[in-house]
Amino acid sequence: MELRCGGVGSQAGGRRMDGDSRDGGGGGCKDAGSEDYENLPTSVSLSIHMTAGAMAGILEHSVMYPVDSVKTRMQSLNPDPKAHYTSVYGALKKIIRTEGFWRPLRGLNVMMMGAGPAHALYFACYENMKRTLNAVFHHQGNSHLANGIAGSMATLLHDAVMNPAEVVKQRLQMYDSPHRSALSCIRTVLGTEGLGAFYRSYTTQLTMNVPFQSIHFITYELLQEQINPYRGYNPQSHIISGGLAGALAAAATTPLDVCKTLLNTQENVALHLANVSGRLSGMANAFRTVYQLNGLPGYFKGVQARVIYQMPSTAISWSVYEFFKYFLTKHKLENRTPY
């Protein structure tokens, strides 16, 4: 079965798949792929949003994980002399040469286990809240305020799942980490610091990710309006919009990411130099410690790696998500429609 103009799904009245209205126009068919996408039902099931989101999250974090490992190390406030890096490429080369080929991938398993359910909740919440809020704020179109609020609310669910995975992942990524596996790291942290250690950076993570996702979603939707106004299935537009939105949001929120890394890793040498006894907690204390040790430049440690990581990550995430949303919805429609 093939979806064409005036065929199955035409009851959607030319509306976008995410539920936002637009003028279907009388210009006839555009390209087949774009028309297929537009003629899909306006209300996509929750299970499709969650499945597409999970696939997007797993692929996004898997593909870019080595760069994420470099970012974590470059944000170290007092790195070991053997772990000084000047560029992302140079860091990867040095890590592989001195610590082994697989070292940049340590912690990938726990990240994938967290990313699947976290992104499933993230995209499902975003799409449903965006549709609801757009109906309230902007009855016949796309409200950037609605998109920003929807992205912020989705972040609350996402970070609740991802924060423990982030703690374990970043401790495994650090140079000369005492942990050799995710399971041993979890046991050690639970035994020495308690369950609260997995959420020590949660408020900082939210403080970072709420503005990050607001900037990210507003920029993405704004760019989509310009380069893909009919909201057809256009992989190139999803990649460009996602990449630029991710780069802008990443650069703007780097200071908060540096503080989050410090709270997650609890760098012993850095805390000792800052005369911090015990464990560091709280965003304000993290900000103060970063400034005490590295001044204003400390807030932008690893900004290059963060942008290089985030730009393709969000491009991958959006393009994979939109593909699976399109594919799964079309497949479901084909199974329901008699020939």
matplotlib code that plots the C-alpha trace (Angstrom):
import matplotlib.pyplot as plt

x = [0.0, 1.2, -0.1, -0.8, -2.7, -6.3, -5.7, -5.6, -5.2, -6.7, -9.1, -6.2, -7.0, -3.4, -2.4, 1.0, 1.7, 2.4, -1.0, -0.2, -2.5, -1.4, -3.0, -2.9, -3.0, -4.3, -0.9, -1.5, 1.1, 4.6, 7.2, 5.9, 7.9, 6.8, 3.1, 3.2, 4.5, 1.8, -1.0, -0.2, -2.7, -2.4, -2.5, 0.4, 0.2, 2.2, 3.9, 5.2, 6.6, 8.3, 9.7, 11.1, 12.5, 14.2, 15.9, 17.0, 18.5, 20.4, 21.9, 22.7, 24.7, 26.3, 27.7, 29.0, 30.2, 34.0, 33.7, 31.6, 34.4, 36.9, 34.5, 34.3, 38.1, 38.6, 36.2, 38.4, 39.4, 42.8, 43.7, 46.5, 49.6, 49.1, 45.6, 46.2, 44.5, 44.4, 41.9, 39.2, 41.1, 44.4, 42.7, 41.1, 44.4, 46.3, 43.7, 43.7, 47.5, 48.2, 45.1, 43.9, 41.5, 38.3, 39.1, 36.9, 33.9, 34.1, 30.7, 28.8, 26.7, 25.2, 24.6, 22.6, 20.5, 19.7, 19.3, 16.6, 13.9, 15.0, 14.5, 11.3, 9.8, 11.4, 10.0, 6.6, 6.2, 7.4, 5.1, 2.0, 2.6, 3.5, 0.3, -1.7, 0.0, -0.1, -3.9, -4.0, -1.5, -1.7, -4.9, -3.8, -0.1, 3.2, 3.9, 7.5, 6.5, 4.6, 7.6, 9.9, 7.6, 7.0, 10.8, 11.4, 8.7, 10.1, 13.5, 12.2, 11.3, 14.4, 16.9, 15.2, 16.1, 19.5, 21.1, 22.2, 23.5, 25.4, 27.1, 28.3, 29.3, 31.4, 33.2, 34.1, 35.3, 37.7, 41.5, 42.8, 39.3, 39.4, 36.2, 36.7, 33.0, 29.6, 28.5, 31.6, 31.1, 27.5, 28.4, 31.2, 29.2, 26.3, 28.5, 30.6, 28.3, 24.8, 21.8, 21.8, 25.1, 23.3, 21.1, 23.6, 23.8, 20.1, 19.2, 22.3, 21.4, 17.9, 19.2, 21.4, 19.0, 15.8, 17.4, 19.3, 16.2, 14.2, 16.9, 17.2, 13.5, 12.6, 15.6, 14.7, 11.1, 12.1, 14.5, 12.0, 9.5, 12.1, 13.6, 10.8, 7.6, 5.3, 6.8, 7.3, 9.6, 12.8, 15.9, 18.2, 16.1, 16.0, 19.8, 20.5, 17.9, 18.9, 22.6, 22.4, 19.9, 22.2, 25.3, 23.7, 22.2, 25.4, 27.6, 25.2, 25.0, 28.6, 29.2, 26.4, 27.8, 31.2, 29.6, 27.5, 30.7, 32.4, 29.4, 29.2, 32.9, 33.8, 37.4, 39.5, 42.5, 40.4, 38.3, 41.5, 43.0, 39.7, 39.8, 36.5, 36.2, 33.9, 31.6, 30.8, 27.0, 24.8, 25.1, 26.2, 29.1, 30.1, 30.1, 32.2, 34.7, 35.1, 35.8, 38.2, 40.3, 40.2, 38.5, 36.1, 37.8, 37.0, 33.3, 34.1, 36.4, 35.6, 33.3, 34.9, 34.3, 30.8, 29.8, 31.5, 29.7, 26.3, 25.9, 26.0, 24.2, 21.1, 21.2, 21.3, 18.6, 16.1, 16.7, 16.4, 13.4, 11.5, 12.4, 11.1, 8.0, 7.3, 8.1, 6.2, 3.1, 3.0, 3.5, 0.7, -1.6, -0.9, -1.7, -5.1, -6.1, -7.7, -6.4]
y = [0.0, 3.5, 6.7, 9.4, 12.7, 12.3, 8.7, 7.1, 9.8, 12.6, 13.1, 14.8, 17.8, 18.4, 18.8, 18.0, 14.7, 16.3, 17.9, 21.5, 22.9, 24.4, 25.1, 22.1, 24.3, 23.5, 23.0, 19.3, 16.6, 17.5, 14.7, 11.3, 11.1, 14.5, 13.8, 10.4, 12.1, 14.8, 12.4, 10.4, 10.7, 13.9, 11.9, 9.6, 6.9, 7.2, 3.9, 5.2, 8.3, 6.2, 3.6, 6.3, 8.3, 5.2, 4.4, 8.0, 8.2, 5.0, 5.8, 9.4, 8.4, 5.4, 7.1, 10.1, 8.4, 8.6, 12.4, 12.5, 10.7, 13.4, 16.1, 14.7, 14.6, 18.1, 19.5, 18.1, 21.1, 19.6, 16.9, 14.5, 15.7, 12.6, 13.7, 17.2, 17.6, 20.4, 19.1, 16.5, 14.6, 14.8, 13.6, 10.6, 9.7, 9.9, 7.9, 5.1, 5.0, 5.1, 3.3, 1.0, 1.1, 0.4, 2.9, 5.8, 3.4, 2.5, 3.1, 2.9, 0.0, 1.9, 5.0, 2.9, 1.4, 4.9, 6.6, 4.2, 4.7, 8.4, 9.4, 7.4, 9.5, 12.6, 12.6, 11.2, 14.0, 16.7, 15.8, 15.4, 18.6, 20.5, 19.6, 20.4, 23.8, 24.9, 24.4, 26.7, 29.4, 29.5, 27.9, 27.9, 27.3, 26.8, 28.7, 29.0, 29.5, 26.2, 24.4, 25.8, 24.8, 21.3, 20.8, 21.9, 19.5, 16.6, 17.3, 16.6, 13.0, 12.5, 13.6, 11.6, 8.5, 9.7, 11.2, 7.9, 6.7, 10.0, 9.6, 6.1, 7.0, 10.0, 8.2, 5.4, 8.0, 9.9, 9.3, 6.5, 5.7, 3.1, 1.5, -1.2, -1.8, -0.2, -2.8, -2.3, 1.5, 1.2, -1.0, 1.3, 4.5, 2.8, 1.5, 4.6, 7.5, 6.1, 6.2, 10.0, 10.2, 9.2, 12.3, 14.8, 16.7, 16.4, 20.0, 21.2, 18.9, 20.4, 23.9, 23.2, 21.1, 23.2, 26.2, 23.8, 22.1, 25.4, 26.8, 23.5, 23.0, 26.6, 26.9, 23.5, 24.5, 27.9, 26.5, 23.9, 26.7, 28.3, 25.3, 22.8, 24.9, 22.0, 19.7, 16.9, 14.0, 15.7, 14.1, 17.0, 19.6, 17.5, 17.1, 20.8, 22.1, 19.5, 20.2, 24.0, 23.9, 21.5, 23.5, 26.8, 25.2, 23.4, 26.5, 28.6, 26.0, 24.9, 26.6, 24.5, 21.3, 21.9, 22.2, 19.1, 17.1, 18.2, 17.1, 13.8, 12.9, 14.4, 15.0, 14.3, 16.4, 19.4, 19.2, 19.0, 22.1, 23.9, 22.9, 21.0, 18.3, 15.4, 15.5, 18.6, 19.1, 21.9, 24.0, 27.2, 25.3, 23.8, 27.3, 28.7, 25.8, 26.1, 29.8, 29.3, 26.8, 28.1, 31.6, 32.5, 30.4, 27.4, 27.7, 27.0, 24.1, 21.5, 23.9, 22.8, 19.1, 19.8, 21.6, 19.0, 16.3, 18.0, 19.2, 15.8, 14.2, 16.3, 16.0, 12.2, 12.2, 14.3, 12.5, 9.1, 10.1, 11.6, 8.5, 6.0, 8.1, 8.2, 4.6, 3.1, 5.3, 4.4, 0.7, 0.8, 2.5, 0.0, -2.9, -1.3, -0.4, -3.0, -3.2]
z = [0.0, -0.8, 0.7, -1.9, -2.3, -1.4, -0.3, 3.1, 5.8, 3.7, 6.6, 8.3, 6.2, 5.3, 8.9, 10.3, 12.0, 15.4, 15.5, 14.5, 11.8, 8.5, 5.1, 2.9, -0.2, -3.6, -5.2, -5.7, -4.8, -3.9, -3.8, -2.7, 0.5, 1.7, 0.8, 2.6, 5.7, 5.6, 5.0, 8.2, 11.0, 13.1, 16.4, 16.7, 19.4, 22.6, 21.9, 18.5, 20.1, 22.8, 20.4, 18.0, 21.0, 22.5, 19.1, 18.7, 22.2, 21.9, 18.5, 19.4, 22.5, 21.0, 17.9, 19.8, 23.0, 22.3, 22.0, 25.2, 27.0, 25.8, 26.9, 30.4, 30.7, 29.2, 31.9, 34.7, 36.9, 37.9, 35.4, 35.7, 33.8, 31.6, 30.8, 29.4, 26.0, 23.5, 21.0, 20.6, 17.9, 19.8, 23.0, 21.3, 19.6, 22.9, 24.9, 22.3, 22.1, 25.9, 27.3, 24.6, 21.6, 23.7, 26.5, 25.0, 25.1, 28.7, 30.3, 27.0, 28.2, 31.2, 29.0, 26.5, 29.3, 30.5, 27.1, 25.8, 28.5, 29.1, 25.5, 25.2, 28.0, 26.7, 23.2, 24.2, 26.8, 24.4, 21.5, 23.7, 25.7, 22.6, 20.9, 24.1, 24.7, 21.1, 21.2, 24.3, 23.3, 19.5, 18.1, 14.5, 14.4, 16.2, 19.5, 20.5, 24.1, 24.0, 22.4, 25.1, 28.0, 26.5, 26.2, 29.7, 31.1, 29.1, 30.6, 34.1, 33.1, 31.0, 33.7, 36.4, 34.4, 33.0, 36.1, 37.7, 34.3, 33.9, 37.3, 36.6, 33.0, 34.0, 36.7, 34.3, 31.7, 34.0, 33.6, 35.8, 37.1, 39.9, 38.4, 35.8, 35.1, 35.5, 38.1, 40.3, 40.1, 41.2, 44.1, 45.2, 45.0, 46.9, 49.6, 50.1, 49.3, 49.4, 47.0, 47.1, 45.2, 42.0, 42.3, 43.8, 40.5, 39.6, 40.4, 38.5, 35.6, 35.5, 35.8, 32.8, 30.8, 31.2, 29.4, 27.1, 25.9, 25.7, 23.4, 21.6, 20.9, 20.1, 17.7, 16.1, 15.5, 14.3, 11.8, 10.6, 9.9, 7.6, 5.8, 6.0, 6.2, 5.0, 7.6, 5.1, 5.9, 4.9, 6.6, 5.4, 7.2, 10.4, 10.4, 9.8, 12.3, 14.9, 14.5, 14.7, 17.6, 19.5, 18.9, 20.1, 23.2, 24.1, 23.9, 26.0, 28.8, 29.1, 32.5, 34.0, 32.4, 33.9, 37.4, 36.7, 35.8, 39.0, 41.1, 39.3, 39.4, 42.8, 41.6, 44.7, 43.8, 42.7, 45.9, 48.0, 46.4, 47.0, 50.7, 50.4, 53.0, 52.3, 49.3, 47.2, 46.8, 45.5, 42.4, 44.2, 45.8, 42.5, 40.8, 43.6, 43.4, 39.7, 40.0, 42.9, 40.9, 37.4, 37.3, 34.6, 31.9, 34.1, 33.2, 29.6, 29.9, 27.2, 25.3, 22.0, 22.8, 24.0, 20.8, 18.6, 20.6, 20.8, 17.2, 15.5, 18.5, 18.1, 14.4, 14.7, 17.4, 15.4, 12.1, 13.7, 15.7, 12.7, 10.6, 13.1, 13.8, 10.1, 9.4, 12.4, 11.8, 8.2, 9.0, 11.5, 9.1, 6.3, 8.7, 9.5, 6.0, 3.7, 0.2]

ax = plt.figure().add_subplot(projection="3d")
ax.plot(x, y, z, "-o")
ax.set_aspect("equal")
plt.show()
